[in-house]
C-alpha cells in the first residue's frame, strides 16, 4: 500500500516537472513532426509535452488512490464478464 502511494506520488512529480519544463524539454529534444502537424503549427510539441505531463500526473493520482485498478476492471468487465467478480463491493 505504501509502495503504491509512493509510486503514485513519484508519477505526479514527474508529470508536474514535464508540464512545468515543457519548453526546456522542447529545446533539448527538438520538435516532433506529428505533434507540430496535428496539434498546432508552432508550439504543438510543447503542447504534446504538457499533455503527456498532465496525463502522467492524473495516472499518478489514480495509482496512489487505487482508482486505476478499479477503472481497468470496470472497463474490461463489459467485454469480459468474468472481471465483474473482481470488482470490490462499495
C-alpha contacts under 8 A as a table, 3 or more apart, distances in Angstrom:
res1	aa1	res2	aa2	distance
1	X	4	X	5.20
1	X	5	X	6.38
2	X	5	X	5.12
2	X	6	X	6.11
3	X	6	X	5.09
3	X	7	X	6.01
4	X	7	X	5.09
4	X	8	X	6.11
4	X	63	X	6.53
4	X	64	X	5.64
4	X	66	X	7.93
5	X	8	X	5.07
5	X	9	X	6.19
5	X	63	X	7.08
5	X	64	X	4.19
5	X	65	X	7.15
6	X	9	X	5.06
6	X	10	X	6.13
6	X	64	X	7.18
7	X	10	X	5.11
7	X	11	X	6.20
7	X	60	X	7.34
7	X	63	X	7.49
7	X	64	X	7.01
8	X	11	X	5.06
8	X	12	X	6.20
8	X	59	X	7.61
8	X	60	X	4.08
8	X	61	X	5.77
8	X	62	X	7.34
8	X	63	X	5.12
8	X	64	X	4.38
9	X	12	X	4.99
9	X	13	X	6.13
9	X	60	X	6.21
9	X	61	X	7.15
9	X	64	X	6.75
10	X	13	X	5.01
10	X	14	X	6.13
10	X	60	X	7.39
11	X	14	X	5.17
11	X	15	X	6.01
11	X	56	X	6.20
11	X	57	X	5.94
11	X	59	X	7.48
11	X	60	X	4.73
12	X	15	X	5.06
12	X	16	X	6.08
12	X	56	X	6.51
12	X	57	X	4.01
12	X	58	X	7.15
12	X	59	X	7.75
12	X	60	X	4.98
12	X	61	X	6.65
13	X	16	X	5.07
13	X	17	X	6.21
13	X	57	X	7.16
14	X	17	X	5.07
14	X	18	X	6.17
14	X	53	X	7.33
14	X	56	X	7.60
14	X	57	X	7.46
15	X	18	X	5.13
15	X	19	X	6.14
15	X	52	X	7.31
15	X	53	X	3.94
15	X	54	X	5.88
15	X	55	X	7.33
15	X	56	X	5.00
15	X	57	X	4.73
16	X	19	X	5.06
16	X	20	X	6.01
16	X	53	X	6.03
16	X	54	X	7.02
16	X	57	X	6.57
17	X	20	X	5.14
17	X	21	X	5.86
17	X	53	X	7.39
18	X	21	X	5.37
18	X	22	X	5.64
18	X	25	X	7.63
18	X	49	X	6.64
18	X	50	X	6.63
18	X	52	X	7.62
18	X	53	X	4.98
19	X	22	X	5.39
19	X	49	X	6.57
19	X	50	X	4.48
19	X	51	X	7.51
19	X	52	X	7.67
19	X	53	X	4.80
19	X	54	X	6.54
20	X	50	X	7.72
21	X	24	X	5.33
21	X	25	X	6.24
22	X	25	X	5.08
22	X	26	X	6.08
22	X	46	X	5.63
22	X	47	X	7.95
22	X	49	X	5.65
22	X	50	X	6.12
23	X	26	X	4.94
23	X	27	X	6.23
23	X	46	X	6.17
24	X	27	X	5.00
24	X	28	X	6.22
25	X	28	X	5.09
25	X	29	X	5.89
25	X	30	X	7.88
25	X	49	X	7.92
26	X	29	X	5.23
26	X	30	X	5.15
26	X	31	X	6.47
26	X	45	X	6.99
26	X	46	X	6.31
26	X	49	X	7.98
27	X	30	X	5.58
31	X	35	X	7.91
31	X	36	X	7.19
31	X	45	X	5.72
32	X	35	X	5.39
32	X	36	X	6.16
32	X	45	X	5.68
33	X	36	X	5.21
33	X	37	X	6.14
34	X	37	X	5.20
34	X	38	X	6.09
35	X	38	X	5.28
35	X	39	X	5.24
35	X	40	X	7.31
35	X	44	X	5.05
35	X	45	X	5.16
35	X	48	X	6.38
36	X	39	X	5.70
36	X	40	X	5.49
36	X	41	X	5.47
36	X	42	X	6.47
36	X	43	X	6.85
36	X	44	X	4.43
36	X	45	X	5.75
37	X	40	X	6.21
37	X	41	X	6.34
37	X	44	X	7.42
38	X	44	X	7.35
39	X	43	X	7.90
39	X	44	X	4.63
39	X	45	X	7.61
39	X	47	X	7.29
39	X	48	X	7.59
40	X	43	X	6.26
40	X	44	X	4.66
41	X	44	X	6.36
42	X	45	X	7.91
43	X	46	X	5.14
43	X	47	X	6.23
44	X	47	X	5.03
44	X	48	X	6.14
45	X	48	X	4.91
45	X	49	X	6.28
46	X	49	X	5.14
46	X	50	X	6.26
47	X	50	X	5.02
47	X	51	X	6.10
48	X	51	X	5.07
48	X	52	X	6.14
49	X	52	X	5.09
49	X	53	X	6.17
50	X	53	X	5.02
50	X	54	X	6.12
51	X	54	X	5.13
51	X	55	X	5.94
52	X	55	X	5.11
52	X	56	X	6.06
53	X	56	X	5.13
53	X	57	X	6.20
54	X	57	X	5.05
54	X	58	X	6.20
55	X	58	X	5.14
55	X	59	X	6.15
56	X	59	X	5.07
56	X	60	X	6.02
57	X	60	X	4.90
57	X	61	X	6.32
58	X	61	X	5.19
58	X	62	X	6.28
59	X	62	X	4.95
59	X	63	X	6.11
59	X	68	X	7.33
60	X	63	X	5.07
60	X	64	X	6.11
61	X	64	X	5.10
61	X	65	X	6.17
62	X	65	X	5.30
62	X	66	X	5.82
62	X	67	X	4.80
62	X	68	X	5.02
63	X	66	X	5.00
63	X	67	X	6.28
63	X	68	X	5.56
63	X	69	X	7.73
64	X	67	X	7.82
65	X	68	X	7.96
66	X	69	X	6.03
66	X	70	X	7.13
67	X	70	X	5.23
67	X	71	X	6.06
68	X	71	X	5.07
68	X	72	X	6.18
69	X	72	X	5.26
69	X	73	X	6.18
70	X	73	X	5.14
70	X	74	X	6.00
70	X	87	X	6.80
71	X	74	X	5.10
71	X	75	X	6.11
72	X	75	X	5.16
72	X	76	X	6.08
73	X	76	X	5.18
73	X	77	X	5.93
73	X	83	X	6.10
73	X	84	X	7.44
73	X	86	X	7.20
73	X	87	X	6.73
74	X	77	X	5.22
74	X	78	X	7.22
74	X	83	X	7.65
74	X	84	X	7.35
74	X	87	X	7.28
75	X	78	X	6.11
75	X	79	X	7.72
76	X	79	X	5.38
76	X	80	X	5.78
76	X	81	X	7.94
76	X	83	X	6.63
77	X	80	X	4.90
77	X	81	X	5.01
77	X	82	X	6.80
77	X	83	X	4.74
77	X	84	X	5.27
78	X	81	X	6.23
80	X	83	X	5.95
81	X	84	X	5.66
82	X	85	X	5.97
82	X	86	X	7.70
83	X	86	X	5.29
83	X	87	X	7.13
84	X	87	X	5.61
85	X	88	X	7.95
